[in-house]
Amino acid sequence: MAGKNTVNRPGSTVKSMRGIIITVSVCAVLFLAGVIAGLMAPSIKKKVVEMSGSKYNVNEYIEVGDYKSLNVSIAVTQDDIDAEIDDLKEQNTIYEQLGGTVRDGDMIYADIVGYINGRRAGDTCTRDYVIIGSGDWPEGFEEALTGAKTGKTAEFTLQIPNGTYGNDEIDGKDVLFKVKIEYICGDSIVPEYNDDLVQSVSEYNTTDEYNEYLRQKLLKENEADKGEFAWTDFLEICKVKEYPKDMMKEARKMVLQGYYDMAVVYGCQKEEVFEMFGYASEDDFKKTDLEELAQDTVKENLAAMALAELEGISYTEEEYNEIVNEEYSYNEEEYSSKDDYEKKNEQALKNETLMKAVKNWLAENVLFDTGKEAE
């Protein structure tokens, strides 16, 4: 509802940092997976993983634990429910509505409309919260609102950097923004979690009813993702005996490349990207987290290959094509065609498909504890 004072994530209309990280991470992991798959590539139609053209025997590098005795918990805990309740309260938090002049650090609520060549640009139009100085909005947007007064409309033109909205009709174009400052946010007013709140946001009458709804919703989500739960537990019982040097070399390179790609997306220097994630510099990242992230990546690939070999896990051409279509949808702007994308990433895509097949096998073949008997 347009006039409701609920908390929206500031800058929700702009492509978020998280979205970009996910996209870049997919590219980096796929590239690395291709390197590893080149060493240990499964054939689509084979029932067992083949070490195609490789000197490696995967079992020499990783020890697989007793996965057949796994009992994976997908039970919903009270902490899970409490987190959902906290989200509900946050979504329904309102603020004192203050008047005055907008200053750096203020959070404001504004009616935002953007125009390109005199026509409204739909994706730029929203009623949203803006934190001045947060950097959540296009460069220059928040600065242009500094000094504006509540109840008034600020007008300014910005050239939108590529990749901001994910819309070619807006990105790279000059946009005239008209932003009416509704109010400056004062102290937050967080609602109590009670029957009144539940009745105002749902079809339920009491918190007990809503808690049970949350429990069932979360359990359904956990059951849908049980392959991921099982994969996490499976990795814990796998022990890497040795990290192949060339695989680690490529892993380090591609973890770093993921950060470099983000710098390109944001149009900033490499060092600035590492600072965004709390590192003093690229060297600081290399000294603290690079090795561990590279090892994690290599371990996952070794574990998937090992289980596939032990259980004869394979995949169909149809399953492979589904992965190709899905991953290409994330990267189509960077390639001339889907065939071009597949040709340059074939082994990586095979490895990705195998990983999915392994998770599906785990979902169907290990025991799961839903916690229902303990209730």
N, C-alpha and C positions, 0 to 999 in steps of 0.2 A: 504494500500500500504506500502510495507516494508520500503521505504526510506522517507516517508512523516513525517514531524516534527509536527504531531498533538499530542495533549496532551492525553495520555492514563492514566487511573488511575494507579498510581504506585502499582506494586505488583498485577496486575490484574489476573495473572495466579495462584496466591495462593488463597486458600479459604479465603474469606474476613471476617472481624469481623462481618459485618452486616449479612452475610449468617449464621454464627455460632449463632449469637444472635437470628435470626428468628427460626432456628432449635431448639435451647434450649428452646425458649419461647413457641413453639408449645408443646413441651414435658411437660413443667411446667403447662401451661394452661390446657392441656388435663387432667393431673393428678388432678388438682384442680377441674376441671369441673366434674371429676368422683366423687369426694367427695360430691360436691353439688348435682350432679345428684342422688347420693345415697340417699340424703335427699328428693329430689323432682324429681323422675324419671318418664319421660313420657314413656308410652308403645308405641312401634313402630306402632301398628295398632289402637291405641285408637285415638279418635278425640279430646279428651280434655286431658290436662295435669293432671296426677294423682299425689297426694302427697303420693307415694307408701311407706307404712310403716313409715311415718313421722308424727311427731306432728305438723309440720309447716303448716300454711296457708300463702301462699306467699303474699296475699293481706294485711296481718297484718304487713308486713315488707316494702312494697313499695307502693307508691301512683302513679298511672299512670295518666298522664295529658291528655288533649283533643287531642289525636293523630289523630282523624278523621278530624280535622281542619288544620292539618299540610300542609304547602305549602313550599316544600323543593326546595331551589335554587341549580340548577346544571349549572347555567350560567357560561360562560367563561369570566373572568375579564381581564382587561388590565394587571394586575399584573401577571396573569397566562401566558399570551403571552410573557410578558417581561422576565419571568423566562425561557421560552423556548429559547428566543433569547440569553439570557446570556449563556445558555448551549451550543448553537450553536457556539457562539464566543469562549467559553472555549475549545470546541472540535477542533477548528481551530487555536488556539493559537500556535505560534512557538516561539523559543528561539534563542537568540544569541548563536552561536556555538563556545565555547571556548576550547582551548587546555590546557594541563598541567597535574598536578597530582591531583588525586581525594582525597578530604578531607572530614572529617565528616561534615555533613550539606549540602554538594553539591547535586544537582540533576543532574544525568547523563542520557544520552541516550545510550543504549547498545544492542548488539546482543547477545542473551543468548541461549546457547545450553547445554543440560544436557545429560549425558550418563550413562547407567546402564549396567555393564558387557560388555562394549564396544559398546553397541547399543544405538542409539538416543532414548531418552524418550520423546515422542511427547509433552506431557503436560508441560514439562519444557522448551520447545523451543519457544522463542518469541523475538521480538524487542520491547523494552519497556523502560519507564522511571523508574529510581530507585533513591529514595531519601535516601542518606546515613544517617543512624541513625534513620530512621522512624520506623523501626520494622515491616514494611509491608511484608518483605520477610522472608524466613526461617532463623532460628537462625544461625548466623555466615555468612550468605550470604553477607550482606552489609559490615560487618567488613572485609571480605576477599577482597573487592574492594577498601578499603582505602589504598592509596599509589600507586594504579595502575595509569598508564599513558594513556592518550588518544591515540588512534591508535594502542594500544597494546592489547593483549589478556591475561587476567588473568585466571589461571587454579587452581582449588581447589576442594576438595572432602568434601561433607557434608552428614551426616546421616539425612534424612528428618524425622521430627517428624510425628507421626501418626495424620491424620486429616488435614494435610497441603494442599494437592492437591485433597483429596477426591478420590484418585486412589490407590488401593491396590498394583498396580504394581510399584508405586513410594514411597508411604508413608512407612516409616520404613526401606527404602533401602539406601545404600550408592550411592550418585550421584556425578559423576565427572562433574563439570561445566566448560565450556569454555565461557568466557564472554569478548567480544571485546568492549572496551570503545570507542564509536563513538565520543562523545563530552561531555563536561561539559556545562550545560545549564547556560547561562547568563541571561540578562534581558528578560522578556517576551515581545512578540510583539503581542498584542491583535488586531485582525482585526476589522475594522469598520463594523457596520451593514449597508450595502448599497446594491445597485443592483448588483454590481460586486460579492460580497460574495454570495448573493442568487443564482446567475447564476452559480457559481462555485460548489455549493453543492446540487443543486436541478434542477428541470425542470422548475422552475418559473423564470420570467424575472425581476420582481420588488419586492421591500419590501412589497408593498401593497398586491400583489398577495400572497406572502409567509405568511404575517400576516393572511390573510383569510384562507389559508391552515391550519395554526396552530390553528385558531379558530375552524374550522370544526373538525380537528383531536381531539382536547381537548374535544369538546362537545360530540363527539362520545364516547370517553373514559369515560366521566362523565355519559353519559346515560347508558353505560354498568355497571357502578358501582353505579347506583342510589340507590340500596338497602343499600349500605354503607353510602351514604349521608343521607338517611332517618333514618337509625339506629342512626347516630350521633345526628340528631335533635330530634329523639324520646327519647334518653337518657337524653337530656337536659330538657325535660318536665316531666321526672320521678323523684320522690323525695323519697329517702329512709327514712322511718320512724324510722327504727331500724336495725342495722347490727347484725344478729344472731352471738352470741359469738363464737360458735364452727366453723361456716363458716369463720369468720374472723381469727380464730386461724389457720385453714388450709390454708387460703389465704396467711397469712404472711409466713408460713412455705414454701409454694411452690414458692412464689416470691423469697425468699432467695435461694431455691434450684436451681432456674434458674441460679443464679450467681455461685453457687457451681459447677454446671455442666459445666459451661464455664471454670472454673479453671481446671477441669479434661481434657477438650478438649485441652486447651492450655498448659497443663503440668506445671502450675504455682500454687503458693499459693493462697488461697482464698482472702487474703488481696490485692494481686496484681490485681485481677479482679476488685475489687471495685475502686482501684486507676485508672484503665483504663477508668472508667466512671466519673472521676472527684471527687470521694469521698475521704476524708482523710483516712477513714477506714470503716470496716463493721459497727462499732458502729455509725459512722457518717451517713451512709446510713439508718440505723435503725431509727435514730433520725429525719432525714429530710424527707425521701421519702417512707419508707416502708409502713407506715400506709395508706397513700393516695393511693398507688398502690394496696394494698390489698382491700381497700374499692371500688376502681374502678372495680376490678375483681368481687367482690361480687355483686355490683350494676348491672353489665351487666347480670349476671346470673339470678338475681331476676327479672329484666326487661323482659328478654326473656321468663321466665316462666309465668310472669303475662300476657303478651300479648297473649301468646299461649293459656292460659286459657280463656281469654276474647273472643278470636276470634275462638276458636276451631282449632287452627293451629296444624297440624300433619304432618307426613312424611311417605313415603312408604319404604318398605324394600329395594327397588332398590336404593333409595336416601341414605339410611343408608349404604348400601354396597359401594356406590361411595365414601363416606367419609372414610370408613374403608380402601379402596384401596389407597386413596390419602394420608392419614395420615401414613399408614404403609410404603409407599414409602419413607417417611422422616426418618423412624425409623427402617427399616428392619435389619440393622446391629446389633441392640441390642436384637433381638428376634430370636428364632429358626425357627419360621414360622409365617405366617399371622394369623393362627388360635390361636397361642400362644399370639400374640400381641392383637388380639381382645378379647380373654378371660380375659387378665389382664387389659384391658382398656374399657370394654364393656359399662359401664355406662358413661364414659367420651365421648365415641364416639356417644352415643345416644344424649348426651347434645350438642355436636358439631353439629350434624345433625339438632337438633331442632333450634339452633341458626341460621343456614343457612336458614331453612324454615321460620323463623320469618322475616329475612331480605328480603327474596323473597316475602313474603306477603306484607311487607311495600312497596316494589318496585312496586307492582301491585295495591295497594289500597290507596296510598296517592297522593296528587297533587304535581306536579313538575313544577318549573319555569325554563325554558331554557334561558330566557333572550332575545329570538328572537324578541318578540314584542317591546322591548325597543330599538332595533337597528334602 
